[in-house]
Amino acid sequence: MKLDKSVFSISIVVILLLLIFGMLFLGFFDFGDQILKEPEIAANYYRCAKTLVPFRANITDCNSFPMDSTETEFKQLIMNPMANTVFILVDPTSPAELGLSTHELFKTFSSLLVKTGVVYTEPAVNQSEVPILSIENSTISYPIIWLRDNQDKNLIEISNNSVIVSAKTAYDMDAAACKLALIAINDVFDCSYEE
Amino acid sequence: MQSMWKKVGAALGSAVMIGATLAGAALAADTKDLGDYTDLMVADGVVGGMIVVGANAATADVVSAINMGAYIGQNVLTEGSGEGGVTLTPISTDVSGVKRHVEFDQDAEGAFEFGGSNASTDTIGAAGFASGDGIVEYLYSYKDKGALYINSTEINWYEKVDVDLSKIKSLRDQKDTNDGDKFDEIFLETQGNAVEYQLYFITSVAGADLKGKKLWFMGKEYTVISAVINDQIKLGASDAEVVLTTADPSITIGGVETTLGGIYAAGTSNTYKAKVTVTSGGTTETKYVDSGSTETLAGIEVYVKNAVVTTSGTNEGEAQVVVGAGILKLEDGGYLKLGDGTETTWQTTHEVSGSETSIKYLKVVDTEPHTTVSSTNTVLYPGDSIMSPNDLFGLTYNGLTDKYGEEPAFVDIDIMPTTRDLDKNGAAQAVLRIRTPGGEYISYKDSSNTSMITDEIWINTTEANTSSYSSMNMNRWFYKDPSQSTLTYTRVTGSPIPLLSTNRPYIKLTTSNNMLMYYVGNSTSGGATQGNMTELGNFSISDPTTDVTSTGYNITMSYNSSAASSVGQFEDEYTHNANYVEYDTTVDFIAREGTTTPLTRDYYTRWGTYVDSVGQTLVSLRAPQEQLFSEYVVGTQAELEGTPISAEAGETVAVGDMQVMVEGSVGGVTKATLPSAISKLDTDVTSADKTGYNLVLVGGPAVNTLVNGLQTEGKLTKTIGAAGSTADIASAGAGVIELVADAFATGKYAIVVAGSDRAGTAKAAAILTKDTASLAGKTVYEV
C-alpha cells in the first residue's frame, strides 16, 4: 500500500510539473497563437497547388473586375489547344505600367505553356521585329487580347476571337490582367485549397 | 521561480539566436551565381524575386526588356528539354465503305477516282466499278448470304447502292455576314435522291412467296413479316429478335417494356397466339398477337414471329418477338417507317415485273437534300452524315484532303507593309515584305540569274521605274543576299525592268504547282504614274490552275505606300471599294471587312488557298501545296483506338508502317508551372521589397534609378553607359547580366539586366528567359 501511494504521488507531481513547464514555455515564447494562426498571405498573392502566385493587384479586385462574357468563353478561346499563339496587343507608346500589366498575362500564359507573344498597335522604334497587328487580325488560331487604356469603362469583352480589355487606370488594368491570368491558372491547375 | 524560468527562456532564446547566426553564416557561405537565377526567383513554392523596370520607360521598353515580344516565324517559347518517354496511341479509321474525293466547285461526276470518264453513277454493286472496296464486299455478297428457295426454285438476289454523282458537290462558302455567316468553310452539298439503294431479285418474286423468308436489306438480315406488292412490305430485323418465355417474360428495349402473358390457341389448327403487354411512354396495352403477324400496342408495333406452347395443356410457352424499331415498313411510294413510329426521309418504291404481281426490286432513296440552295436545309460539315435507317449505311463528309486523299499540307504566306532602305540611299522606303515563315518557298533569280529559294523577299513600292510604264512592269524585287557577310539587299534579276513571267518571283508549292507574284501600280486611281513616290498599287499572287477552271485566279491586295506615316498599309480594294483582299476580280471577294464595308466574305479559293488573317498591316494566306478536295465516305466508318506504344528517349518504335525515333528532348516532359515573378516600377520599390526579394533590375542606369544607384555606389563590376561612352558596356547593342550580392544591405541579391541601349537590354533579358545554363558559375555575363 505504501508503495502504491508513493508511486501515485510521484506520478501526480511529474504530470503537474510537465503541465506547468509546458504552459510557461508556450506562454514565454508566445507560441500558442502562432500554432493556431494560419500564416498571413498578402492580398496580392494567389494560392494554388501549394504555391503562392504574386500579382500586381489584390486578388479580390482581380476577381471583381467586370467581364461581359463567361469564363468558359475565355478559356475556349485562349486555352484552346487549337490556339497557335496568343497575341497580347498593346500600344507601345503607353506608359511602362501597361507593360507590367502585359507581363502579368505573359508570365502566366508562358508558365502554363500557352504560346504567347506581345504585338503592337503601331511600330516601335528599333523594334521592327515585333509584329504590328490590329484587333481584326484575331483568329481562332491566333487570338488577340487587346489591353487598352479607356477612360470610360472597366470591362473585359470577348467577341470575334478576340478579348478586349478596357481599363480606366493602371491598377484597373493590373486587376483585369490578373483576372484573366487566374482564369487560365484555374483551367490548368486544381487550385482548391489543400490542408 | 519566475526568474528561474526567465533565465531558462533567455538561454533558449540565445540558442535560437545563435542558431540563426550560424544559419546566416551558412547562407552567406552558400554563394550564389547567375546559374541560380531560377532559385533566386522562386524556391520551394515561395516567390523570392521581383522584376523592376524604370518608371520613365514606355510599354515598348518593358516588352523589350522582359523579352515578351512575338516574333513572326519564331517560337516564343522554347520546348522543354529533358529525358523522358512518350506513349503513342495509334488511331485508325475502319471504313466499311468507299472513300471518294470531290474537287472544289465540282460535282462528284468529274472526280478523278471514279474510274470512268464522267460516269453518271457510281454503282457500288455487281456492275459497279468500285468493286474491291469494303462495302461492295459486304453488300454484294448474295453467295455468302444464300439464295431464296421458293417451291424448290433457287432465286438469287443482291444489294446495291447507286450514288448520283451529279448531285454531290463540294462547295466553298460564299455567304457573308449579311447571312449571319462569318466563317470560311467548305461543305458538301448533297441533293435529294442522290443515294439510291436497291434490293434486287434476279428473278421476280411474288409477295406471298416472300413471307417468312430471310433477306438482307441495307446490310442487315430480316425476316419478311408480310409482303403485299405495290402496297406494303414489312421486315423484322434478325438482330432485334428476342425470345420471351412465360418463365422469363419481360424485356425492355429502348424504353419500351414488353411482357409475354402466355401462349394461347389461335384456332382449331395448331397455331398459337401470344398474349403481349407493351408499356411505352406511360401507356400500357395488352393484345393477343397471332404467330407470324404484327399488332400495334401502345403505339409500338410488335411482330410475333413464332409462338409455341412448351407444356401441353397450359399457357406456358415461348415466343420470338421483334419490337418497335426492329420492324421496317416499306410502303410503295411512301417513306420508310420504323415500328416505333419513326418515319425516315427515305422514299420506297416497289418495282414490279410486267404482271405487277411479283417484285423485281425494292428501291429506297433519300429524298432529303443537304444543300444551301433552298436556304432551309442543312449542309454537311466535316463529320456530318446522312444515314439510312440502319447505322451501317450512309454518306459522311470527312473534311479536306489533297488529291491523294492525304492530310493537306499548307504553305503560310505573310505579306506585310513595312520600311526598309532597300536602295541604300540612306532613307527607309515603304516596302512590302513577303514571307513564308514555315520554310523557304519563295523562288527568285539572283543577280547571277541563278534560281534561288528563300523565305522572304521585298518589293520597293516607291522606287521610280526606269522603263516605260505598262501593266505588270512595276516589279522592284529585292532579296537578302546570302553571299554577303553583312545584311545586304540585292535586286532580283530583271527588276525593275519588265519581268517576264518566267523569271518573276513565285511561291513554290510543289514541282508542278506555284503561285506567281507581282506588284503593279495603279494608273487610274491615285495618280500613280511612272516614278510616283506615293502611289497606290496592287500586290497579287495567283493560285495554280485547277481542273475545274483551268485558270489560276489572282488574290489581290490593295496597298497604299504613303499611308501610316509612309510605312504603307493595305486598304480597301480601290476598284471594288470593298475588301482588303479580293479573289478573281469578276467573281469573288475573299477577305474580311474593310473600312467601307462591314461584310465578312472570307472563303477559300478554288485551289483551296484561304486568308488566315487580314488587316491593314498584315495579310496572312495559307496555300495548300496540292489542290484541296472534299472527302466523303459511302458506307460507314469508325475511329478505332489501337494499342498504346510506349518508348523511352532514344528508342525506336514502329507506329503503323513507320519507324519512329523518340529523341531525348520530348515536349511532353515540359510541365506547366505557376508564374513566380512579380514586376514593379523602380519608383514603386519599397524597403520591404529590398528586404523581401531578390530584385531583377531591368534597364541601364539611364532608365532604371536602382541600377543607377548601384553603379554610382560602385557595386557593379561592369559599368554601363550609352553607346560610345567610356563605360565597360558601351558598344551599340551590348548587354550585361550581373549578380550583385547584398545589393541593398538587406542580404538579398540584385540581378542587373541592362545594356548600352534598348537592344542590349533586350539581348540580356533573352538570355535569362532562354539560356540560364550558360550562366552557371558566373556572376557577370556579357552579351
Chai-1 contact restraints between the chains, C-beta under 6 A:
chainA,res_idxA,chainB,res_idxB,connection_type,confidence,min_distance_angstrom,max_distance_angstrom,comment,restraint_id
A,L24,B,W5,contact,1.0,0.0,6.0,A-B,restraint_1
A,F28,B,G9,contact,1.0,0.0,6.0,A-B,restraint_2
A,K50,B,G45,contact,1.0,0.0,6.0,A-B,restraint_3
A,T51,B,G45,contact,1.0,0.0,6.0,A-B,restraint_4
A,T51,B,L674,contact,1.0,0.0,6.0,A-B,restraint_5
A,L52,B,V47,contact,1.0,0.0,6.0,A-B,restraint_6
A,V53,B,L674,contact,1.0,0.0,6.0,A-B,restraint_7
A,V53,B,P675,contact,1.0,0.0,6.0,A-B,restraint_8
A,P54,B,V47,contact,1.0,0.0,6.0,A-B,restraint_9
A,P54,B,I678,contact,1.0,0.0,6.0,A-B,restraint_10
A,F87,B,A70,contact,1.0,0.0,6.0,A-B,restraint_11
A,V90,B,T59,contact,1.0,0.0,6.0,A-B,restraint_12
A,P92,B,T59,contact,1.0,0.0,6.0,A-B,restraint_13
A,P92,B,A60,contact,1.0,0.0,6.0,A-B,restraint_14
A,T93,B,A58,contact,1.0,0.0,6.0,A-B,restraint_15
A,S94,B,T59,contact,1.0,0.0,6.0,A-B,restraint_16
A,A96,B,V53,contact,1.0,0.0,6.0,A-B,restraint_17
A,A96,B,A55,contact,1.0,0.0,6.0,A-B,restraint_18
A,A96,B,A57,contact,1.0,0.0,6.0,A-B,restraint_19
A,A96,B,V62,contact,1.0,0.0,6.0,A-B,restraint_20
A,L98,B,T59,contact,1.0,0.0,6.0,A-B,restraint_21
A,G99,B,T59,contact,1.0,0.0,6.0,A-B,restraint_22
A,G99,B,V62,contact,1.0,0.0,6.0,A-B,restraint_23
A,G99,B,V63,contact,1.0,0.0,6.0,A-B,restraint_24
A,L100,B,S679,contact,1.0,0.0,6.0,A-B,restraint_25
A,H103,B,I66,contact,1.0,0.0,6.0,A-B,restraint_26
A,H103,B,S679,contact,1.0,0.0,6.0,A-B,restraint_27
A,F106,B,M68,contact,1.0,0.0,6.0,A-B,restraint_28
A,K107,B,P675,contact,1.0,0.0,6.0,A-B,restraint_29
A,K107,B,A677,contact,1.0,0.0,6.0,A-B,restraint_30
A,T108,B,P675,contact,1.0,0.0,6.0,A-B,restraint_31
A,S111,B,T673,contact,1.0,0.0,6.0,A-B,restraint_32
A,S111,B,L674,contact,1.0,0.0,6.0,A-B,restraint_33
A,S111,B,P675,contact,1.0,0.0,6.0,A-B,restraint_34
A,L112,B,A672,contact,1.0,0.0,6.0,A-B,restraint_35
A,L113,B,A672,contact,1.0,0.0,6.0,A-B,restraint_36
A,K115,B,V76,contact,1.0,0.0,6.0,A-B,restraint_37
A,K115,B,L77,contact,1.0,0.0,6.0,A-B,restraint_38
A,G117,B,A70,contact,1.0,0.0,6.0,A-B,restraint_39
A,G117,B,V76,contact,1.0,0.0,6.0,A-B,restraint_40
A,V118,B,V63,contact,1.0,0.0,6.0,A-B,restraint_41
A,V118,B,M68,contact,1.0,0.0,6.0,A-B,restraint_42
A,V118,B,G69,contact,1.0,0.0,6.0,A-B,restraint_43
A,V118,B,A70,contact,1.0,0.0,6.0,A-B,restraint_44
A,V119,B,A70,contact,1.0,0.0,6.0,A-B,restraint_45
A,A124,B,A60,contact,1.0,0.0,6.0,A-B,restraint_46
A,N126,B,R758,contact,1.0,0.0,6.0,A-B,restraint_47
A,Q127,B,A60,contact,1.0,0.0,6.0,A-B,restraint_48
A,E129,B,Y71,contact,1.0,0.0,6.0,A-B,restraint_49
A,V130,B,G69,contact,1.0,0.0,6.0,A-B,restraint_50
A,P131,B,A70,contact,1.0,0.0,6.0,A-B,restraint_51
A,P131,B,I72,contact,1.0,0.0,6.0,A-B,restraint_52
A,I132,B,T617,contact,1.0,0.0,6.0,A-B,restraint_53
A,S134,B,G615,contact,1.0,0.0,6.0,A-B,restraint_54
A,E136,B,G615,contact,1.0,0.0,6.0,A-B,restraint_55
A,N137,B,S613,contact,1.0,0.0,6.0,A-B,restraint_56
A,N137,B,G615,contact,1.0,0.0,6.0,A-B,restraint_57
A,T139,B,S613,contact,1.0,0.0,6.0,A-B,restraint_58
A,V188,B,A672,contact,1.0,0.0,6.0,A-B,restraint_59
